[in-house]
Amino acid sequence: MSDTLPDAHVSSLRTIRIDLDPNRMNAYTDPPRTVTDLTTKLNTHGMTTLELDSHADTCVLGKDCLVILDYDRPVQVVGYDPALGAKTYQTISGVVAHDDPVTGEVIHLVIHQAIHIPHLDHHLLCPMQCRVNDVIINETPKFLDPSPTDQTHAIAVVDPDNLSQTIILRLALRGVISLLNVRKPSIDDWNTGDTRRLALTSKDLL
């Protein structure tokens, strides 16, 4: 299976004008048209990405998540440049919905002990925080693995309803970033409890 994103998730598209020989265009009655630049913004209806980030020591949830718990424990966050100073954000448990691209199943991914940055338009998943919760993170893209399997370039989580089964979340690849396409679930979808729930991180501090 390809690691690349499907066309529906392209954030920008640029086409190059090609000069065609007029003698070969006799079969066409309409004049050729040129598209120079096309940008599509697909961050509608809460659609966004959950991106693996090994530089983040804590998961970060942006604006398109459903907050289900506020720990009332604000933290100070310093970015890549300390000169920019520190900012204070809340620590939360949040939920994003993932639509499995193969089966179509909707899965609610619960991320505990995450920093909530309300203006961020995507989410960051700390691999180490997931691994200490017994979640397997395989970041190697399939095309770089000599013997890829279903668990290559994927997140593997034990099914809490059937401990003998493992749920595979297939990662997509955008440039060098491994990610899951996710969206914000509604409070009604969460409250019904009909959707499978997977906790990627622990609710307890470790």
Buried (B, 14 or more C-beta within 10 A) or exposed (E): EEBEBEEEBEEEEEEEEEEEEEEEEEEEEEEEEEEEEEEEEEBEEBBBBBBBBEEBEBBBBBBBBBBBBEBEEEBEBEEEEEEEEEEEBBBBBBBBBBBBBEEEEBBBBBBBBBBBBEEBEBBBBBBBBBEEBEBBBBBBBBEEEEEBEEEBBBBBBBEEEEEEEBBBBBBBBBEEEBBBBBBBBEEEBBEEEEBBEBBBBBEEEE
